Amino acid sequence: MMLKKEIVVDFSIECILDDIEVLAQKLRSVSFAFVPREGNRAAHSVAKYVFKEGRSFSWDCIGPEFLFNLLAKDVNLSIRL
């Protein structure tokens, strides 16, 4: 007998995942990869900053100053020589 597992997903996350699925279907080729927090400090820092501020956060061409060093570290960690 096979048991069905039910997964409970937060509604807001479900909407985001649905958007990702729709966008991915429009691309000719797409792949997703898990990147641990240590390998993507910039994304983690932005999420942490926005959560702490409790408001939406956006920028045009130049990102916030605190991101520049983190982006450089992320790039250096992801490049394999």
Secondary structure as the mmCIF struct_conf table of DSSP 4:
data_model
#
loop_
_struct_conf.conf_type_id
_struct_conf.id
_struct_conf.beg_label_comp_id
_struct_conf.beg_label_asym_id
_struct_conf.beg_label_seq_id
_struct_conf.end_label_comp_id
_struct_conf.end_label_asym_id
_struct_conf.end_label_seq_id
HELX_LH_PP_P HELX_LH_PP_P1 MET A 2 GLU A 6
HELX_RH_AL_P HELX_RH_AL_P1 PHE A 11 GLN A 25
TURN_TY1_P TURN_TY1_P1 LYS A 26 LYS A 26
BEND BEND1 LEU A 27 SER A 29
HELX_RH_3T_P HELX_RH_3T_P1 ARG A 37 GLY A 39
HELX_RH_AL_P HELX_RH_AL_P2 ARG A 41 GLU A 53
TURN_TY1_P TURN_TY1_P2 GLY A 54 GLY A 54
BEND BEND2 ARG A 55 ARG A 55
BEND BEND3 ASP A 60 ILE A 62
HELX_LH_PP_P HELX_LH_PP_P2 GLY A 63 PRO A 64
TURN_TY1_P TURN_TY1_P3 GLU A 65 PHE A 66
HELX_RH_AL_P HELX_RH_AL_P3 LEU A 67 SER A 78
#
